Amino acid sequence: VSWSIQSSGVTNTLQDVTFLNPRKVIVVGDGLILRSKKDGSSWERVEIPVQIPLWGISFSNPQTGYAVGLNGTVLQSGDAGKSWRILANVTSYPLYDVWSDKNVVYVLSGHEVLQSTDGGKNWVKQLSTESMNYLSISALGFFNTTFGITVGQNGTIFRTTNSGNVWENYLRGSQEDLNSIAFADSKVGLAVGNNGTILRTSDAGAHWI
């Protein structure tokens, strides 16, 4: 296994990346979106309507994608990332992560999760840590539109199994801040965080070790 450095053509900090297919790739970063049609070997800068930091990117199908960033901004593309429009400002807080599938979109600020079930036209706040002294949540991961996990500060793990209608605060396997979450299938997932922390679940997030 080896990695080679690719030339992006920019010096901006790049924050997130997603594949539309094995050759088409989209990257977001500080004030920009990059698009590659050659599996990342060459890049073009895409015109966007706002020059703000963007931190998350997700495509619900090969054509429709969402990028999120500062001031609760959600951008949407309907042509495989060639062009983008401002879809909404769903909160006054920065948005750090996004997940989408068909018309369902979840976005994450530092302490809340919002959901749209109509492709971003309307939004509902589903999870807030305001009552927990604005405990920071840093990443979300979904296996499908009904089952998802968020992770964050002090090993915090929230889980939903009913499309976000209820988020349960699960037993922490660690006190370390957790920064990212991913699932291999409907049962097995990993959460990673500070000081080399890796937590694993084999029962859809009910227990972590």
Order of alpha helices (4+ residues) and beta strands (2+ residues): beta-beta-beta-beta-beta-beta-beta-beta-beta-beta-beta-beta-beta-beta-beta-beta-beta-beta-beta
